[in-house]
Amino acid sequence: MFFKRKPKVDLDTQFKELYKEINKITADAGNELDYVIKYSQLQLACNKYDQLLKLIDKGANFDKEHFASLKESVEKETKRVKGFIDED
């Protein structure tokens, strides 16, 4: 009997691709003038950082503390931008 092997998932490659995506999102947010759009982009980046941290928990070979720190920075910026939105 023949069994199909599940393709091996390369967590490090997935991690790198997701991190590139996060960098693009945060760069776009940095250039965005509309605070509502900027806020949603930063929220998306935070959610993507959660995915990165899960990949590290699954075995991706990256420093969890470093990426948790980067996520905290994005969260702070998200709160700051939210403050501008709430003022309007």
Buried (B, 14 or more C-beta within 10 A) or exposed (E): EEEEEEEEEEBEEBBBEBBEBBEEBBEBBEEBEEBEEBBBBBBBBBEBBEBBBEBBEEEBEBEEEEBEEBBEEBBEBBEEBBEEEEEE
